[in-house]
Amino acid sequence: MVRDTVSTAARYPPVGASAYGPRSGYRSRCVPRLTQTIPALPVRDMTAAVAFYRDRLGFEVLHHDGGFAVVGRDEAVLNLWESSDETWRERPDAAEKPVCTGAESFIAGTASCRIMTEGVDELFQELRAADVLHPVSKDGVDDTDFGTREFATLDVDGNLLTFFLWRRG
């Protein structure tokens, strides 16, 4: 059975307005319910990535501490983590075991996430002007066979961010 994600999402309150939160009056026998995901994207240079998300994608810097940052725009939140370990280049076992620390520099730019968006066409215009579109989206916003209207962007390291809107009916 395929779940109707549009109607499922519409039944739940927005993030921050949980029916099970401390102000809901619901205190016991709480049924676990997933409420939000926060993608964590690997970047090579945290300072450059934070500036890119702020200046080119319009995110606010909510936290930045060395190799970790939290950026947000409206209700969307992303974690950025620095993947700048270059010691893999000197390791004799790098070919057999390329990932050792989990922060190797070659991991930066390998992630992707999808961000549900209101006003997807207007956001497309904004981000086209910022010159951050993925080549597949240069011609405009696409309507997909699986019910979304969407376009893709790339961050400074090549991580893929797809902004989408569920189409109704």
Order of alpha helices (4+ residues) and beta strands (2+ residues): alpha-beta-alpha-beta-beta-beta-beta-alpha-beta-beta-beta
